[in-house]
């Protein structure tokens, strides 16, 4: 069975998803593309061998030539298009965030329940780090007990530069990955957060950069998240778990060491794509396989998207609350301090 995928949004993310599905994922074909920039979508369609193109996202969702939808459009459109997919009863993989607000995430979960009841969920969320081999191995180490009881997690995300934005966008667009992956690693929800910041980088004028987020899990693990989206030197993601018996860190998956000009080292990627190419491929492969076999999707769920949104909103509340600890709405009792 070949799954015919329609992709909404042919910017950087949508184009990468289309190329990954076309080149590396068995059992699917990119059947239709939609973008407000029709010429950009047509150029990508030509590269893929002639997918249909429309300027209307809802037309793609309703098309009888599309079995499943991947949403990679602007964050502000996610809730609208996911709800349209649910109305059409089509499975959808939505890039993070599921929606800009927790209220919209609640609406999506309610709409999905009305459509599928106790059946397989239709909504998957693109928190692709859950498929990264390094994070998967780190989770396995935690589950094996070799690290002992987890005590602290240090997560770092640095980028070369970021488009014009805001301090809030750094949380919802970048730190959201750390907000999802750390409780996934620990199998323990985030119950309270505190936003902090050092002096701002002198070259940055549109947001506080870097930012520092503290999070506490339900079982008392303290998590530090450093986000620096204009770090200049390269795209750099790190994660360390410190346990009562040992610690473990994810190393960057660099394949080439280059000796030149009296130096020895490796190059950083200009953005996230080289670092997480395997993660996107594995995530897409798992999604298509679940659709082909009728098994539940192993990707992050709409409920996971809601939980990340609730934590992000608590972080932003702390941002405007002088860095005070803010409890995540609906979270369980606080861990021991």
C-alpha positions as CSV (number, residue, x, y, z in Angstrom):
1,X,0.0,0.0,0.0
2,X,1.4,3.4,-1.0
3,X,0.5,6.3,1.2
4,X,-0.1,9.5,-0.8
5,X,1.1,12.4,1.2
6,X,0.1,16.1,0.8
7,X,2.5,18.7,2.3
8,X,1.3,22.1,3.3
9,X,4.1,24.7,3.3
10,X,7.2,24.4,1.0
11,X,9.6,26.6,2.9
12,X,12.7,25.2,4.5
13,X,10.9,22.6,6.6
14,X,8.3,21.6,4.1
15,X,10.9,21.2,1.4
16,X,13.1,19.1,3.6
17,X,10.2,16.9,4.6
18,X,9.3,16.4,0.9
19,X,12.8,15.5,-0.1
20,X,13.1,13.1,2.8
21,X,9.8,11.3,2.0
22,X,10.7,11.2,-1.7
23,X,14.2,9.9,-1.4
24,X,14.4,7.8,1.8
25,X,11.0,6.7,3.0
26,X,9.5,3.5,1.5
27,X,5.8,3.1,1.0
28,X,4.8,6.6,0.2
29,X,4.7,9.2,-2.5
30,X,4.5,13.0,-2.3
31,X,1.2,13.5,-4.2
32,X,0.4,17.2,-3.6
33,X,2.0,20.4,-2.4
34,X,0.4,23.6,-1.1
35,X,2.0,27.0,-0.5
36,X,0.9,30.6,-0.8
37,X,4.0,30.9,-3.0
38,X,2.8,28.7,-5.8
39,X,5.9,29.1,-7.9
40,X,8.0,27.8,-5.1
41,X,5.7,24.8,-4.7
42,X,5.9,24.2,-8.4
43,X,9.7,24.2,-8.4
44,X,9.7,21.6,-5.6
45,X,7.1,19.5,-7.4
46,X,9.3,19.4,-10.5
47,X,12.2,18.2,-8.4
48,X,10.0,15.4,-7.0
49,X,8.7,14.2,-10.3
50,X,5.5,16.2,-10.7
51,X,3.4,16.3,-7.6
52,X,0.2,18.3,-8.0
53,X,0.3,21.9,-6.7
54,X,-2.4,24.1,-5.2
55,X,-2.4,27.5,-3.4
56,X,-5.3,26.4,-1.1
57,X,-4.3,24.2,1.8
58,X,-7.9,23.2,2.5
59,X,-8.1,21.9,-1.1
60,X,-5.1,19.7,-0.5
61,X,-6.6,18.4,2.7
62,X,-9.9,17.6,0.9
63,X,-8.3,16.1,-2.2
64,X,-9.1,12.5,-3.0
65,X,-5.5,12.1,-4.2
66,X,-4.2,12.7,-0.6
67,X,-4.3,10.0,2.1
68,X,-2.3,11.8,4.8
69,X,-1.2,15.4,5.4
70,X,2.1,16.9,6.7
71,X,1.8,20.4,7.9
72,X,4.9,22.6,7.7
73,X,3.4,26.0,7.3
74,X,3.6,29.0,9.6
75,X,2.9,28.2,13.2
76,X,-0.2,30.4,13.3
77,X,-1.9,28.1,10.7
78,X,-1.3,24.8,12.5
79,X,-4.5,24.6,14.5
80,X,-6.7,25.5,11.6
81,X,-5.2,23.0,9.2
82,X,-5.1,20.2,11.8
83,X,-8.8,20.7,12.6
84,X,-9.5,20.6,8.8
85,X,-7.6,17.3,8.6
86,X,-9.7,15.9,11.5
87,X,-12.9,17.0,9.7
88,X,-11.7,15.1,6.6
89,X,-10.7,12.1,8.9
90,X,-7.2,12.1,7.5
91,X,-4.0,11.4,9.5
92,X,-1.8,14.4,10.0
93,X,1.8,15.0,11.0
94,X,2.0,18.6,12.3
95,X,5.4,20.3,12.7
96,X,5.9,21.7,16.2
97,X,4.3,23.5,17.8
98,X,0.9,21.7,17.5
99,X,-0.7,25.1,18.0
100,X,0.5,28.5,19.3
101,X,-1.7,28.2,22.5
102,X,-2.7,25.5,24.9
103,X,-6.4,26.5,24.3
104,X,-6.0,25.6,20.6
105,X,-4.3,22.3,21.6
106,X,-7.3,21.5,23.8
107,X,-9.6,22.2,20.8
108,X,-7.6,19.8,18.6
109,X,-7.7,17.0,21.3
110,X,-11.5,17.5,21.7
111,X,-12.0,17.4,17.9
112,X,-9.9,14.3,17.6
113,X,-11.9,12.5,20.3
114,X,-15.1,13.4,18.6
115,X,-13.8,11.9,15.3
116,X,-12.0,8.7,16.4
117,X,-13.4,8.0,19.8
118,X,-11.3,5.0,21.1
119,X,-9.7,4.4,17.7
120,X,-6.2,5.2,16.6
121,X,-5.4,8.9,16.9
122,X,-5.1,10.8,13.7
123,X,-2.8,13.6,15.0
124,X,1.0,13.2,15.3
125,X,3.4,16.0,16.3
126,X,6.9,16.5,14.8
127,X,9.0,16.3,18.0
128,X,11.7,14.5,16.0
129,X,14.4,14.4,18.7
130,X,12.4,11.3,20.1
131,X,13.9,9.5,17.0
132,X,17.4,10.8,17.3
133,X,19.8,7.8,17.9
134,X,21.6,9.7,20.6
135,X,18.5,10.6,22.6
136,X,17.1,7.1,22.1
137,X,20.3,5.5,23.5
138,X,20.3,8.0,26.4
139,X,16.7,7.0,27.3
140,X,17.7,3.3,27.2
141,X,20.6,4.0,29.6
142,X,18.2,5.7,32.0
143,X,15.7,2.8,31.8
144,X,18.5,0.3,32.3
145,X,19.4,1.8,35.7
146,X,23.1,2.1,34.9
147,X,23.0,5.8,35.6
148,X,21.2,5.3,38.9
149,X,18.5,7.7,39.9
150,X,18.5,10.7,37.6
151,X,19.3,13.9,39.5
152,X,19.9,16.6,36.9
153,X,19.6,17.1,33.1
154,X,21.5,19.8,31.3
155,X,20.2,20.6,27.8
156,X,21.8,23.2,25.5
157,X,20.6,24.5,22.1
158,X,22.7,27.1,20.2
159,X,22.2,28.4,16.7
160,X,24.1,30.5,14.3
161,X,21.4,33.2,13.9
162,X,17.7,33.6,14.0
163,X,15.2,35.5,11.9
164,X,13.7,38.6,13.6
165,X,11.4,37.5,16.4
166,X,10.9,37.8,20.1
167,X,11.9,36.4,23.5
168,X,8.6,34.5,23.5
169,X,9.3,33.0,20.1
170,X,12.6,31.6,21.4
171,X,10.6,29.6,23.9
172,X,7.8,28.4,21.6
173,X,9.9,27.9,18.5
174,X,13.3,26.7,19.9
175,X,13.2,25.7,23.6
176,X,10.0,23.8,22.8
177,X,12.2,20.9,21.7
178,X,13.9,20.8,25.1
179,X,10.5,21.2,26.8
180,X,9.4,18.0,25.0
181,X,12.5,15.8,25.0
182,X,13.6,16.1,28.7
183,X,10.4,14.8,30.2
184,X,10.3,12.1,27.5
185,X,13.8,11.0,28.6
186,X,12.8,11.0,32.2
187,X,9.3,9.5,31.8
188,X,8.3,12.3,34.2
189,X,6.2,15.4,33.5
190,X,7.4,19.0,34.1
191,X,5.6,20.5,37.1
192,X,7.2,23.9,37.5
193,X,9.5,26.3,35.7
194,X,11.6,29.4,36.1
195,X,12.9,31.7,33.3
196,X,16.2,33.4,33.8
197,X,18.6,35.4,31.6
198,X,22.2,36.7,31.7
199,X,23.1,39.9,30.0
200,X,21.9,40.0,26.4
201,X,24.3,39.5,23.6
202,X,25.3,43.0,22.4
203,X,24.6,42.0,18.7
204,X,21.0,41.0,19.4
205,X,18.3,43.7,19.5
206,X,15.0,41.9,19.0
207,X,14.9,39.5,21.9
208,X,16.7,38.4,25.1
209,X,19.4,36.1,23.9
210,X,20.6,33.8,25.5
211,X,17.9,32.5,27.8
212,X,18.1,30.1,30.7
213,X,15.2,28.0,31.7
214,X,15.0,25.9,34.9
215,X,12.4,23.1,35.0
216,X,11.6,20.5,37.7
217,X,10.1,17.1,36.9
218,X,7.4,15.4,39.0
219,X,10.0,13.1,40.6
220,X,12.3,16.0,41.5
221,X,14.9,16.1,38.7
222,X,16.2,19.6,38.1
223,X,16.6,20.4,34.4
224,X,18.6,23.3,33.0
225,X,17.9,24.5,29.5
226,X,20.2,27.0,27.8
227,X,18.9,28.5,24.5
228,X,21.1,30.8,22.5
229,X,19.7,31.2,19.0
230,X,22.4,33.8,17.8
231,X,25.5,32.0,19.1
232,X,27.2,32.7,15.7
233,X,29.8,29.9,15.8
234,X,27.5,27.0,14.6
235,X,24.5,24.9,15.4
236,X,25.3,23.0,18.6
237,X,22.9,20.8,20.6
238,X,24.0,19.1,23.8
239,X,22.3,17.0,26.5
240,X,23.7,15.4,29.7
241,X,22.0,13.4,32.3
242,X,23.6,13.2,35.7
243,X,22.6,10.2,37.8
244,X,23.4,9.0,41.3
245,X,25.8,6.4,39.9
246,X,27.1,7.9,36.7
247,X,26.4,10.5,33.9
248,X,26.0,10.3,30.2
249,X,26.1,12.9,27.4
250,X,25.0,12.9,23.8
251,X,28.0,13.5,21.5
252,X,27.5,15.4,18.2
253,X,27.3,12.9,15.3
254,X,30.2,14.4,13.3
255,X,31.5,12.1,10.6
256,X,34.5,14.1,9.3
257,X,37.6,15.4,11.2
258,X,39.4,17.9,9.0
259,X,43.1,18.8,9.4
260,X,44.1,22.0,7.8
261,X,46.0,25.3,8.4
262,X,47.6,24.1,11.6
263,X,44.2,23.0,13.0
264,X,42.4,19.8,13.8
265,X,38.7,19.6,14.2
266,X,35.2,19.3,12.7
267,X,32.8,21.8,11.2
268,X,29.4,22.8,12.8
269,X,26.3,22.8,10.7
270,X,24.8,26.1,9.7
271,X,21.4,25.0,11.1
272,X,19.6,22.0,12.5
273,X,19.2,20.0,9.3
274,X,22.5,18.2,9.2
275,X,22.4,17.4,12.9
276,X,18.9,16.0,12.9
277,X,18.7,14.6,9.3
278,X,18.5,11.0,10.6
279,X,15.9,12.0,13.2
280,X,13.5,13.4,10.5
281,X,14.1,10.3,8.3
282,X,13.4,7.9,11.1
283,X,10.4,9.8,12.3
284,X,8.9,10.0,8.7
285,X,9.6,6.3,8.2
286,X,7.8,5.4,11.5
287,X,4.8,7.6,10.6
288,X,4.4,6.1,7.1
289,X,4.9,2.5,8.5
290,X,2.1,3.1,11.0
291,X,-0.3,4.3,8.3
292,X,0.5,1.4,6.0
293,X,0.0,-1.2,8.7
294,X,-2.9,0.4,10.6
295,X,-0.8,0.5,13.8
296,X,-1.0,3.5,16.2
297,X,1.5,6.2,15.4
298,X,4.7,6.0,17.5
299,X,5.2,9.8,17.2
300,X,4.4,12.4,19.7
301,X,0.7,12.8,20.3
302,X,-1.7,15.8,20.4
303,X,-1.6,15.3,24.2
304,X,2.2,15.7,24.1
305,X,1.8,18.8,22.0
306,X,-0.6,20.2,24.6
307,X,1.8,19.4,27.5
308,X,4.6,21.2,25.7
309,X,2.4,24.2,25.1
310,X,1.4,24.4,28.8
311,X,5.0,24.3,29.9
312,X,6.0,27.0,27.4
313,X,3.2,29.2,28.6
314,X,4.4,28.7,32.2
315,X,7.9,29.7,31.1
316,X,6.6,32.9,29.5
317,X,4.6,33.7,32.6
318,X,7.9,33.4,34.6
319,X,9.6,35.6,32.0
320,X,7.1,38.4,32.8
321,X,7.0,37.5,36.5
322,X,10.6,38.3,37.5
323,X,11.8,34.7,37.1
324,X,9.5,33.4,39.8
325,X,8.8,29.6,39.8
326,X,5.5,29.0,38.0
327,X,3.6,25.8,38.3
328,X,2.5,24.1,35.1
329,X,-1.3,24.0,35.0
330,X,-2.6,20.5,35.5
331,X,0.7,19.1,36.6
332,X,1.0,16.6,39.4
333,X,2.3,17.3,42.8
334,X,5.7,19.0,42.9
335,X,8.8,16.9,43.3
336,X,11.0,17.2,46.4
337,X,13.2,20.3,46.5
